[in-house]
Amino acid sequence: MSAADEPLQPEAVAERPQTPWRARLAISLLCGLGLAWVLLRGGLPLLPPKSSFDLLQPSAVVAYVASLAVVHWFRAARWRHLLRPLGHVSLRDVVAVSWVGFGAILLSPLRSGEIVRPYLVTRRGPVRLWEATGTVGAERVIDGLALSVILFVALRLATPLDPLPDRIADLPVPVAAVPQAANGALFLFFAAFVAMAVFFFARDFARRATRAILGLASKRLGERVADIVDRVAQGIRFLPSPRHLLPFLLETAAYWGVNAAGIWLLARGSGLAGITLAEACVAMGCIGIGILVPSGPGYFGAFQLSTYVALAMYFPESALRGPAAAFVFVLYAAQVGFHLVGLGLGLFLLRRAPESWPSTSRLG
């Protein structure tokens, strides 16, 4: 066995410096506390008063939690379609790794847990780290594009307040900024999708361009990054294959569809009886895009603010401080709780299955 193929030992991983992680945690906590301060200053409760829950129906909470089980399954299991061109990983391992990864993203500062899924899957099959990273990046781009399209269409199907409020409760934030932000997100994710396609179908060009640009500063850096770009692009082999891409897109549609239906049912059961499915899709889209910004661990602050911004387009201020506050609280608590349950179950499944430390060749 050559040195390049020797297993990576746990001790080697533990020796990585911890300072960057602490810095990210500090920044994340400051962002979360800052957003929480903004919400409280605007009169939007993080912990609603007891009266806000007067209209909450327990059956709606049960239905929403059940929908989260379906959402969590599709969100995890669909990854297998992207991994299949790279090597065989069992469905059980794909789901378990994904649930652990989702929990890590939720808990880690500034979404630094994104690397957990690619790393763990290298211990469950022949997939290499950068290729797995490519599949996760492609999944994020497709999700962002799908969510942006849903938000774009839903904004045109839903009927907002007229005129739109120039503030959200006591926050001097014009609600009219939401459609503008949605258009910007759609453009951004469409551009990212085009770039992803270019990186796959024109890999030689992408490699040469990366080497040439970064080589101006450092030839060695240019070569290294160009090699990484090529390996990440190898992870997008599913793109020209209908056999892999179409099932992934169908399960992605099921994932977002059930997600929207669950949010709609919970909103109605929280006392927002007039909410339409299109308005629930607007809320889902605003949450999905809103949690991309820096926030506290668990998307704390950004999640609540994004939901309130969406609801302010369709409900008066009295509803925002009443049943809408209960809806936001239960929605957030249920999602965080389910992610933690999924994390625990994923860890349990991984502990019961054999694994191996990935060789340096699979990590490189």
C-alpha positions in Angstrom: 0.0 0.0 0.0 1.4 3.4 -1.0 1.4 6.4 1.3 -1.3 8.0 -0.8 -3.6 5.0 -0.1 -3.1 4.7 3.6 -6.2 5.2 5.6 -6.7 8.6 7.2 -6.7 8.1 11.0 -9.1 9.8 13.4 -6.2 11.5 15.2 -5.3 13.3 12.0 -8.7 14.8 11.7 -8.7 15.9 15.3 -5.6 17.9 14.9 -7.2 20.5 12.6 -7.1 24.0 14.0 -10.2 25.1 15.9 -9.8 28.8 15.7 -11.7 29.3 12.4 -14.6 27.3 13.8 -14.8 29.5 16.9 -14.7 32.6 14.8 -17.6 31.3 12.7 -19.5 30.4 15.8 -19.0 33.9 17.2 -20.1 35.6 13.9 -23.1 33.3 13.8 -24.2 34.0 17.3 -23.8 37.8 16.7 -26.0 37.5 13.6 -28.6 35.5 15.4 -28.7 37.9 18.3 -28.8 40.9 16.0 -31.8 39.5 14.0 -33.6 38.6 17.3 -33.1 42.2 18.5 -34.5 43.5 15.2 -37.6 41.3 15.6 -38.2 42.3 19.2 -37.6 46.0 18.4 -40.2 45.6 15.6 -42.8 44.2 18.0 -42.7 40.7 16.4 -42.5 38.2 19.2 -40.1 35.3 19.2 -42.1 33.7 22.0 -45.7 34.6 21.4 -48.1 35.4 24.2 -50.5 32.6 25.3 -53.4 34.3 23.6 -51.8 33.9 20.2 -52.3 30.1 20.5 -56.1 30.3 21.1 -56.9 29.3 17.6 -54.2 26.7 17.2 -55.6 23.2 16.3 -53.5 20.3 17.6 -54.6 18.2 14.6 -52.9 20.8 12.4 -49.6 20.4 14.3 -49.9 16.6 14.0 -50.5 16.9 10.3 -47.6 19.2 9.8 -45.2 16.9 11.7 -46.4 14.0 9.5 -45.7 16.1 6.4 -42.2 16.8 7.7 -41.5 13.1 7.8 -42.4 12.8 4.1 -40.4 16.0 3.3 -37.3 14.7 5.3 -37.5 11.4 3.4 -37.6 12.8 -0.1 -35.0 15.5 0.7 -32.6 12.8 1.8 -33.4 9.9 -0.5 -33.3 11.8 -3.8 -29.5 12.3 -3.4 -29.0 8.7 -4.4 -29.9 9.6 -8.0 -27.0 12.1 -8.1 -24.5 9.7 -6.5 -25.3 6.6 -8.7 -23.1 7.7 -11.7 -20.1 8.0 -9.2 -20.5 4.6 -7.4 -22.9 2.5 -5.4 -24.1 3.8 -2.0 -27.1 2.0 -0.4 -30.3 3.9 0.1 -30.1 3.3 3.8 -26.6 4.9 3.9 -27.7 7.8 1.7 -30.7 8.6 4.0 -28.7 8.2 7.2 -25.8 10.4 6.0 -28.2 13.0 4.7 -30.1 13.2 8.0 -26.9 13.6 9.9 -25.8 16.2 7.4 -29.0 18.2 7.6 -28.7 18.3 11.4 -25.1 19.4 11.1 -26.1 22.3 8.8 -28.8 23.3 11.2 -26.5 23.4 14.3 -23.2 24.5 12.7 -22.4 28.2 12.4 -22.8 29.9 9.0 -23.8 26.6 7.3 -20.3 25.2 7.8 -21.9 21.7 8.2 -22.4 21.5 4.4 -19.2 19.5 4.2 -20.5 16.7 6.5 -22.6 14.9 3.9 -19.8 14.7 1.2 -17.3 13.6 3.9 -19.5 10.9 5.5 -20.5 9.4 2.1 -16.9 8.7 1.3 -17.0 6.3 4.3 -20.0 4.5 2.8 -18.9 3.8 -0.8 -16.4 4.5 -3.6 -17.4 8.1 -4.1 -14.6 10.7 -3.8 -14.9 13.8 -1.6 -14.8 16.4 -4.3 -17.2 14.5 -6.6 -19.6 14.2 -3.7 -19.2 17.9 -3.0 -20.2 18.5 -6.7 -23.4 16.6 -6.2 -24.3 18.6 -3.1 -23.5 21.8 -4.9 -25.7 20.8 -7.8 -28.5 19.8 -5.5 -28.3 23.3 -3.8 -28.4 25.1 -7.2 -31.4 23.0 -8.5 -33.2 23.5 -5.2 -32.6 27.3 -5.3 -33.8 27.5 -8.9 -36.9 25.4 -8.1 -37.7 27.4 -5.0 -37.2 30.7 -6.9 -39.5 29.7 -9.7 -42.1 28.6 -7.1 -41.8 32.0 -5.4 -41.9 33.9 -8.7 -45.1 32.1 -9.8 -46.8 32.2 -6.3 -46.3 35.9 -6.0 -48.3 36.4 -9.2 -51.1 34.0 -8.2 -51.5 35.3 -4.6 -53.4 38.6 -3.9 -51.5 40.9 -1.6 -52.8 43.7 0.5 -53.6 46.9 -1.4 -51.7 49.0 -0.8 -48.8 47.0 0.4 -47.6 48.1 3.9 -44.5 50.3 4.0 -43.4 48.6 7.2 -43.6 45.2 8.9 -45.2 45.8 12.3 -42.9 48.5 13.8 -40.0 47.7 11.4 -39.4 50.3 8.7 -39.1 47.7 6.0 -41.3 48.1 2.9 -43.1 44.8 2.0 -42.8 45.8 -1.6 -39.1 44.7 -1.4 -40.2 41.0 -1.4 -41.0 40.7 -5.2 -37.8 42.5 -6.0 -35.7 40.1 -3.8 -37.6 37.2 -5.4 -36.6 38.4 -8.9 -33.0 38.8 -7.8 -32.9 35.3 -6.4 -34.4 33.8 -9.6 -31.7 35.5 -11.7 -29.0 34.4 -9.3 -29.9 30.8 -9.2 -30.6 30.7 -13.0 -27.1 32.1 -13.5 -25.7 29.5 -11.1 -27.4 26.7 -13.0 -26.0 27.9 -16.3 -22.5 28.1 -14.7 -22.9 24.6 -13.4 -23.8 23.3 -16.9 -20.9 25.1 -18.4 -18.5 23.6 -15.8 -19.7 20.2 -16.8 -20.1 20.4 -20.5 -17.0 22.5 -21.0 -14.8 21.1 -18.3 -11.6 21.7 -20.3 -12.4 25.3 -20.8 -13.3 25.8 -17.1 -10.1 24.1 -16.1 -8.0 26.2 -18.4 -9.8 29.4 -17.4 -9.3 28.7 -13.7 -5.6 27.9 -14.2 -5.0 31.0 -16.2 -6.8 33.4 -13.9 -5.5 32.1 -10.6 -2.1 31.4 -12.2 -1.6 35.2 -12.4 -1.2 35.2 -8.6 0.3 31.7 -8.1 0.9 29.0 -10.7 0.7 26.3 -8.0 -2.6 27.7 -6.7 -4.0 27.8 -10.2 -3.1 24.2 -10.9 -4.5 23.1 -7.5 -7.8 24.9 -7.9 -8.2 23.9 -11.5 -7.8 20.2 -10.5 -10.4 20.7 -7.8 -12.8 22.3 -10.3 -12.4 19.4 -12.6 -13.1 16.9 -9.9 -16.1 18.8 -8.6 -17.4 18.9 -12.2 -17.1 15.1 -12.3 -19.7 15.0 -9.6 -22.3 16.4 -12.0 -22.3 13.4 -14.3 -26.0 13.0 -13.7 -26.8 16.2 -15.6 -27.0 14.8 -19.2 -28.6 11.5 -18.0 -32.4 11.4 -18.0 -32.2 8.1 -16.1 -30.7 9.9 -13.1 -31.9 13.5 -13.5 -35.6 12.9 -14.1 -36.2 10.8 -10.9 -34.2 13.4 -8.9 -36.4 16.2 -10.3 -39.6 14.2 -9.6 -38.6 13.6 -6.0 -37.6 17.2 -5.7 -41.0 18.2 -6.9 -42.6 15.9 -4.3 -40.3 17.4 -1.6 -41.3 21.0 -2.3 -44.9 20.1 -3.0 -45.4 18.3 0.3 -43.5 21.1 2.1 -45.8 23.7 0.8 -48.9 21.7 1.6 -47.7 21.2 5.1 -47.0 24.9 5.7 -50.5 25.7 4.3 -52.2 23.2 6.6 -50.3 24.5 9.7 -51.1 28.1 8.8 -54.8 27.4 8.5 -54.8 25.5 11.7 -53.0 28.3 13.5 -55.8 30.8 12.8 -54.8 32.2 9.4 -57.9 30.7 7.9 -57.9 32.8 4.8 -54.4 31.8 3.7 -54.2 30.3 0.2 -51.8 27.6 -1.1 -50.1 30.3 -3.2 -49.5 32.5 -0.1 -48.1 29.4 1.7 -45.7 29.0 -1.2 -44.6 32.6 -0.9 -43.9 31.9 2.8 -41.9 28.8 1.9 -40.0 30.6 -0.7 -39.1 33.5 1.5 -37.9 31.2 4.3 -35.8 29.2 1.8 -34.1 32.2 0.5 -34.0 34.1 3.8 -32.0 31.4 5.6 -29.2 31.7 3.1 -28.1 34.9 4.7 -25.8 34.7 7.8 -27.8 33.9 10.9 -27.6 32.2 14.2 -27.3 28.4 14.7 -30.5 26.8 13.7 -31.2 29.7 11.2 -32.4 31.5 14.3 -33.6 35.0 13.6 -33.4 34.7 9.8 -36.1 32.0 9.8 -38.6 34.1 11.8 -37.9 37.3 10.1 -38.3 35.8 6.6 -41.7 34.2 7.6 -43.0 37.5 9.0 -41.9 39.4 5.9 -43.9 36.9 3.7 -47.0 37.0 5.9 -47.0 40.8 6.0 -47.9 40.9 2.3 -51.2 39.2 3.0 -52.2 39.8 6.6 -52.7 42.9 8.7 -50.5 43.9 11.6 -53.0 42.5 14.1 -52.7 39.1 12.6 -48.9 39.3 12.6 -48.9 39.9 16.4 -51.6 37.2 17.0 -52.2 33.9 15.1 -49.3 34.5 12.7 -46.9 34.7 15.6 -48.2 31.3 16.8 -47.8 29.9 13.3 -44.2 31.2 13.0 -43.3 29.7 16.5 -44.7 26.3 15.8 -43.3 26.2 12.3 -39.8 26.9 13.5 -40.0 24.6 16.6 -41.4 21.7 14.5 -38.7 22.0 11.9 -35.8 22.3 14.4 -37.2 19.4 16.4 -37.6 17.2 13.4 -34.1 17.9 12.2 -32.7 17.0 15.6 -34.7 13.7 15.6 -33.4 13.0 12.1 -29.9 13.7 13.3 -30.2 11.2 16.1 -31.8 8.5 13.9 -29.2 9.0 11.2 -26.4 8.6 13.8 -28.0 5.5 15.1 -28.3 4.0 11.6 -24.7 4.8 10.8 -23.4 3.3 14.0 -25.2 0.0 13.1 -23.6 -0.2 9.7 -20.0 -1.0 8.8 -17.8 1.9 7.7 -14.2 2.6 6.7 -12.0 5.6 7.0 -11.6 7.0 3.5 -8.2 6.8 1.9 -6.4 10.0 1.0 -7.0 9.3 -2.6 -10.8 9.5 -2.1 -10.5 12.6 0.0 -8.3 14.3 -2.6 
